[in-house]
């Protein structure tokens, strides 16, 4: 066995960053830019008012006080989306709306709340102001030709707004990985079928596909393959020609009919590791198909038990998918901490993922470790709202031990 941290590093070392594709801007959130994008225009495009008020010359108010207010002649009203017809000259002002272009001759805006209506349509102001006050300067946010977003940026709605303001309608991004999912086992039938004696419904395939869908990763459902090398080889060989990642559940342990590892070898994949010091999920397999001048294709052999398969998918496959998409992989964060409510035995040589019920407690959280736990216990996992980490090196979690955990979503 290797440690989970060693496994993650080996995955990161081998997972390539995929090539680029161009997609519509509105679909680009959570995608990674494949190239720098430069500003086509300045933002703002022109000097404009930051608020509703009056555009004027600051020099006209240098002597204004509450005791000696200044009255200015109002020339016109400038709305957003329109331009001023007249130039503002000494003793004059223009009523202006937020976002409207600053009229020629004006160098400042006074908010409407700081003014009073004067006689004969004039405006009365009782205080001085600075030049360029409440004016959004052309290019103060973005200079024309500057780098808007750098290659490798993970796009957010804020970034989409920035690019849309530049008139950009398509963006180059790292393409999504293509994943193929296969469940193996003579005992499996489709989850929509009634299982005969000794058979069970396939829960792994739908669960893994659902997780990949939630992460926005395109996945092909290869269905179910029997524990027979020739049939398994035929399915995986065809999938390997079109997929970047193979995810196979079952057949990676040491049983008489476990043939997934040998079929991977027959297909030319190099075994990078097999067995990780974790529970559940110890027989996790990771391999790569490497060819000169081409990005490596990755293969994961997950345990056949559904809870172990899902834990391995989240902890080890997901970081690979993140790396393929061009952003720094990060396996699920266990930055929260809680005190164990009860004891729980564990193998000393392995990290254990413990399904828990977490609840707020004085100064933090309390973790009730669900008992019993098992890698095939679906009801147990569904009752949990948190997954806690019990590190290797101890053979028991004791009541009061503080464990890192994350919410199960």
C-alpha positions in Angstrom: 0.0 0.0 0.0 1.0 3.6 -0.5 -0.3 6.5 1.5 -3.2 8.6 0.2 -1.0 11.6 -0.2 1.5 9.7 -2.3 -1.4 8.4 -4.4 -2.7 12.0 -5.0 0.8 13.2 -6.0 1.2 10.3 -8.5 -2.1 11.2 -10.0 -1.2 14.9 -10.2 2.1 14.1 -11.8 0.5 12.0 -14.6 -2.7 13.9 -15.3 -2.2 16.2 -18.3 -3.8 19.5 -18.9 -6.0 19.0 -22.0 -6.2 21.1 -25.1 -8.3 24.1 -25.8 -11.8 24.7 -27.3 -13.8 27.8 -28.0 -17.2 28.1 -26.3 -19.9 30.7 -26.0 -19.2 33.2 -23.2 -22.5 32.5 -21.3 -21.4 28.8 -20.9 -17.9 29.6 -19.6 -18.5 29.8 -15.8 -16.2 27.4 -14.0 -14.1 26.8 -17.1 -10.4 27.6 -17.3 -9.1 30.1 -19.8 -6.7 28.6 -22.3 -5.1 32.0 -23.3 -4.7 35.5 -22.0 -7.5 37.9 -23.0 -6.7 41.6 -23.6 -9.0 44.6 -23.4 -10.4 45.7 -26.7 -11.6 49.0 -25.2 -11.2 51.1 -22.1 -13.7 50.8 -19.3 -15.4 53.0 -18.7 -15.6 53.9 -22.4 -16.0 57.7 -21.6 -16.0 60.0 -18.6 -19.4 59.7 -16.9 -21.3 60.6 -13.8 -21.1 58.3 -10.8 -24.5 59.5 -9.5 -27.5 61.6 -10.1 -26.7 65.2 -9.7 -25.4 68.2 -11.5 -22.4 68.4 -13.8 -20.5 71.7 -13.4 -17.2 73.5 -13.2 -15.6 73.0 -9.7 -14.1 76.5 -10.0 -17.6 78.0 -9.8 -18.0 76.7 -6.3 -14.7 77.6 -4.8 -16.3 80.3 -2.7 -19.6 78.6 -2.0 -20.7 78.3 1.7 -24.0 77.7 3.5 -24.0 81.4 4.3 -23.1 82.3 0.7 -24.5 79.7 -1.7 -23.9 79.9 -5.4 -26.6 79.6 -8.0 -25.9 78.1 -11.4 -28.1 78.2 -14.5 -29.3 74.7 -15.5 -28.9 74.2 -19.2 -30.4 70.8 -19.8 -30.9 67.3 -18.4 -28.4 64.6 -19.6 -29.8 61.0 -19.4 -27.9 57.8 -19.4 -27.6 56.7 -23.0 -27.7 60.3 -24.3 -25.1 63.0 -24.8 -25.2 66.7 -23.8 -26.1 69.1 -26.5 -24.5 72.1 -24.8 -21.1 72.9 -23.3 -21.1 73.9 -19.7 -19.6 77.4 -19.3 -18.9 79.5 -16.2 -22.0 80.0 -14.1 -23.8 77.0 -15.7 -24.6 73.4 -14.9 -26.3 70.4 -16.4 -28.6 68.1 -14.6 -27.1 64.6 -15.1 -28.1 61.0 -14.4 -25.9 58.2 -13.2 -23.9 56.8 -16.1 -24.5 59.7 -18.5 -21.5 61.2 -20.3 -19.9 64.2 -18.7 -20.8 67.3 -20.8 -18.0 69.3 -22.4 -16.7 72.0 -20.1 -17.8 70.3 -16.9 -15.2 68.7 -14.6 -17.2 67.6 -11.6 -20.5 66.3 -10.4 -22.3 67.3 -7.2 -24.9 64.8 -6.0 -28.5 66.0 -6.1 -28.9 65.5 -2.3 -26.3 68.3 -1.8 -28.3 70.9 -3.9 -31.5 72.9 -3.6 -33.7 74.3 -6.3 -33.0 77.9 -6.9 -35.1 80.7 -8.5 -35.9 80.7 -12.3 -34.8 77.0 -12.8 -31.4 77.5 -11.3 -29.7 75.2 -8.8 -28.3 76.4 -5.5 -25.1 74.9 -4.0 -23.8 75.6 -0.6 -20.3 74.1 -0.6 -17.1 73.7 -2.6 -16.2 70.6 -4.5 -13.1 69.1 -6.1 -12.4 68.7 -9.8 -13.3 65.2 -11.0 -15.5 64.6 -8.0 -18.1 61.8 -8.6 -16.7 61.4 -12.2 -15.9 57.9 -13.5 -12.8 58.5 -15.6 -12.4 56.8 -19.0 -10.2 53.8 -18.5 -10.0 54.1 -14.7 -11.2 50.5 -14.4 -9.6 48.9 -17.5 -7.0 50.3 -19.8 -7.3 49.5 -23.5 -4.9 46.7 -24.4 -4.3 45.6 -20.9 -4.6 42.0 -19.9 -8.1 41.4 -18.7 -7.7 37.8 -17.6 -4.7 35.5 -17.7 -4.4 32.0 -19.0 -5.4 29.6 -16.3 -8.1 31.8 -14.7 -11.1 30.0 -13.5 -14.0 32.0 -14.9 -16.7 33.4 -12.6 -19.9 35.3 -13.3 -17.9 38.5 -12.5 -15.4 37.6 -15.3 -18.2 36.9 -17.7 -19.6 40.4 -17.0 -16.1 41.9 -17.7 -15.8 40.1 -21.0 -19.3 40.9 -22.1 -18.6 44.6 -21.4 -15.8 44.2 -24.0 -18.1 42.7 -26.6 -16.4 39.3 -26.3 -18.9 36.5 -27.2 -16.6 33.4 -27.3 -13.7 32.4 -25.1 -10.9 29.8 -25.4 -11.0 27.4 -22.5 -9.5 24.1 -21.6 -11.8 21.4 -22.9 -13.7 19.1 -20.6 -12.4 15.6 -20.1 -14.3 12.7 -21.6 -15.0 10.0 -19.0 -16.3 6.5 -19.6 -17.9 4.6 -16.6 -18.2 0.8 -16.5 -19.5 -1.4 -13.7 -18.3 -5.0 -13.7 -19.7 -8.1 -12.0 -21.6 -11.2 -13.0 -24.0 -10.5 -10.1 -25.1 -7.1 -11.5 -28.3 -6.2 -13.4 -29.5 -2.8 -14.6 -31.0 -0.8 -11.7 -34.3 -0.7 -13.7 -34.6 -4.5 -13.8 -35.8 -7.0 -11.2 -32.8 -9.0 -10.0 -33.1 -12.8 -10.1 -31.8 -15.0 -7.3 -28.2 -14.1 -6.3 -28.2 -11.0 -8.4 -28.2 -7.3 -7.3 -29.0 -4.0 -9.0 -26.2 -1.9 -10.3 -26.0 1.1 -7.9 -22.4 2.1 -8.8 -23.0 3.2 -12.3 -25.9 5.6 -11.6 -24.1 7.0 -8.6 -20.8 7.7 -10.3 -22.5 9.2 -13.4 -24.6 11.4 -11.1 -21.5 12.7 -9.3 -19.7 13.4 -12.6 -22.8 15.2 -13.9 -22.8 17.3 -10.8 -19.2 18.3 -11.4 -20.0 19.2 -15.0 -17.9 16.4 -16.6 -19.3 14.6 -19.7 -19.5 10.9 -19.0 -20.4 7.9 -21.1 -22.3 5.1 -19.5 -20.8 1.8 -20.6 -23.3 -0.2 -18.6 -22.3 -3.5 -17.1 -19.6 -6.0 -18.1 -19.4 -9.6 -16.8 -16.4 -11.0 -15.0 -14.9 -12.3 -18.2 -11.7 -11.0 -19.6 -12.6 -11.0 -23.3 -15.9 -9.2 -22.9 -14.3 -6.7 -20.5 -11.4 -6.1 -22.9 -13.7 -5.5 -25.9 -15.7 -2.8 -24.0 -12.7 -1.0 -22.5 -10.7 -1.1 -25.7 -13.4 0.7 -27.6 -13.9 3.2 -24.8 -10.2 3.9 -24.5 -10.2 5.1 -28.1 -12.6 8.0 -27.4 -12.3 8.7 -23.6 -9.6 10.5 -21.6 -10.4 8.7 -18.4 -11.8 5.2 -17.7 -13.6 4.6 -14.4 -14.3 1.0 -13.8 -15.8 -0.4 -10.6 -15.2 -3.9 -9.4 -12.7 -6.6 -10.3 -9.6 -4.8 -8.8 -9.2 -7.0 -5.7 -7.7 -10.5 -5.4 -10.7 -12.7 -6.0 -10.7 -15.6 -8.5 -12.8 -13.6 -11.0 -11.2 -10.1 -10.5 -9.8 -9.4 -13.9 -9.9 -5.6 -14.3 -6.2 -5.1 -13.6 -5.1 -7.8 -16.0 -7.3 -6.4 -18.8 -5.9 -2.9 -18.2 -2.4 -4.4 -18.6 -3.5 -6.2 -21.8 -4.6 -2.8 -23.2 -1.2 -1.3 -22.7 -1.8 0.6 -19.5 1.0 1.0 -17.1 0.1 0.3 -13.5 1.1 3.4 -11.4 -0.2 2.1 -8.1 -2.6 -0.5 -6.7 -3.8 -0.4 -3.1 -3.9 2.7 -1.0 -3.7 2.9 2.8 -7.4 3.9 3.2 -10.6 2.4 4.4 -12.9 2.1 2.6 -11.2 1.8 -0.8 -7.9 0.0 -0.2 -7.8 -1.9 -3.6 -7.9 1.4 -5.6 -6.0 1.0 -8.9 -4.5 3.8 -11.1 -2.9 3.4 -14.4 -2.0 5.4 -17.5 -1.8 4.8 -21.3 1.1 6.8 -22.5 2.1 7.4 -26.1 4.7 9.8 -27.5 3.3 13.2 -28.4 -0.1 12.5 -26.9 -1.6 13.3 -23.5 -1.7 10.3 -21.2 -5.0 8.6 -20.8 -5.9 7.6 -17.3 -7.7 4.6 -15.8 -9.1 4.2 -12.3 -10.2 0.8 -11.0 -12.5 1.5 -8.1 -13.7 -1.1 -5.6 -16.9 -2.8 -6.3 -18.6 -1.8 -3.1 -20.6 1.4 -3.7 -19.5 3.4 -0.7 -15.8 2.6 -1.3 -16.3 3.5 -5.0 -17.9 6.9 -4.3 -15.2 7.7 -1.7 -12.5 6.9 -4.1 -14.2 8.9 -6.9 -14.4 12.0 -4.7 -11.0 11.7 -3.1 -8.8 10.5 -6.1 -10.6 10.7 -9.4 -12.0 14.2 -8.9 -8.5 15.8 -8.5 -7.5 14.2 -11.7 -10.5 15.6 -13.5 -9.7 19.0 -12.1 -6.1 18.8 -13.3 -7.2 17.8 -16.8 -9.4 20.9 -16.9 -6.5 23.1 -16.1 -7.0 24.2 -12.5 -5.0 23.2 -9.5 -6.5 20.0 -8.2 -7.6 19.9 -4.6 -9.1 16.9 -3.0 -12.1 17.6 -0.7 -11.3 20.0 2.1 -11.5 18.7 5.7 -11.0 22.1 7.2 -13.9 21.8 9.6 -13.3 20.0 12.9 -15.4 18.3 15.4 -15.1 16.1 18.5 -16.1 12.5 18.3 -19.2 11.5 20.3 -18.3 7.9 20.5 -15.4 5.4 20.1 -14.7 3.6 16.9 -12.1 0.9 16.1 -10.0 1.3 12.9 -7.0 -0.3 11.2 -3.9 1.4 12.5 -2.1 1.3 9.2 -4.8 3.1 7.2 -6.6 6.4 7.1 -10.3 5.8 7.6 -13.2 7.9 6.2 -15.9 7.8 8.8 -19.6 8.6 8.0 -21.0 10.8 10.7 -23.9 12.9 11.9 -22.4 16.3 12.6 -24.2 18.8 14.7 -23.3 22.2 16.2 -21.9 22.0 19.7 -20.4 24.4 22.2 -17.4 26.0 20.5 -17.7 23.9 17.3 -19.2 20.6 16.2 -19.9 17.2 17.6 -19.5 14.1 15.4 -21.6 11.0 16.0 -19.8 8.2 14.1 -22.5 6.0 12.6 -22.3 2.4 13.7 -22.0 0.0 12.0 -20.1 1.2 8.9 -19.4 -0.8 5.8 -18.3 -0.2 2.2 -21.6 -1.7 0.9 -24.0 0.0 3.4 -25.9 2.5 1.4 -28.5 3.2 4.1 -25.7 4.1 6.5 -24.2 6.6 4.0 -27.5 8.2 3.3 -28.1 8.8 7.0 -24.7 10.7 7.2 -24.3 14.4 6.7 -20.6 14.5 7.2 -17.4 12.5 6.3 -14.6 12.6 8.9 -10.9 11.7 8.6 -9.4 9.4 11.1 -5.6 9.4 10.4 -3.4 6.4 10.2 -1.3 5.6 13.2 -4.0 4.9 15.7 -6.2 1.8 16.1 -9.2 3.6 17.5 -11.0 6.8 17.5 -11.8 7.7 21.1 -14.7 9.8 22.3 -13.5 13.4 22.4 -10.9 13.0 19.7 -11.0 16.0 17.3 -11.3 15.0 13.7 -11.3 17.0 10.5 -14.5 16.6 8.5 -16.4 17.9 5.5 -20.1 18.1 4.8 -21.5 15.4 2.5 -23.4 17.1 -0.3 
